């Protein structure tokens, strides 16, 4: 005997409801709807930059009180610099020597004595006359470009041998 029509209808409705439910449940959805997360990137110290090139000037300090004349090199404070390096080079740039490193002030006196100035005199004569002083700013990370060479010369042959320099 056949089941009543009403029962078949209920079964069809049940099968339809289950089909719709499975279709909705198994239908593809956007990945962002299923998985969302928020995070922040760790902060890492970044350093990029340079040190400004120092602009050096020269002042001749005359002899007096038993001391020889000398050349005083000065420059403005360079932001970020911990120290400065003073270098002497000849006019052709073929020879140079570091005069001082780790200088923390913004002035440096170029003085000499008989022994050092004989070497400076020979370098100057062989290299074309003047000695050029450059200043470089430094810190633990960076080194600036050297300043434009500031020319100095021996104050005179005799004065120079005794330690004297002057700005040119």
HELIX and SHEET records of a PDB file:
HELIX    1   1 UNK A    5  UNK A   26  1                                  22    
HELIX    2   2 UNK A   31  UNK A   34  1                                   4    
HELIX    3   3 UNK A  114  UNK A  127  1                                  14    
HELIX    4   4 UNK A  157  UNK A  161  1                                   5    
SHEET    1   A 3 UNK A  57  UNK A  61  0                                        
SHEET    2   A 3 UNK A  70  UNK A  74 -1                                        
SHEET    3   A 3 UNK A 107  UNK A 110 -1                                        
SHEET    1   B 5 UNK A  96  UNK A 103  0                                        
SHEET    2   B 5 UNK A  83  UNK A  90 -1                                        
SHEET    3   B 5 UNK A 131  UNK A 138 -1                                        
SHEET    4   B 5 UNK A 150  UNK A 154 -1                                        
SHEET    5   B 5 UNK A 165  UNK A 167 -1                                        
END                                                                             
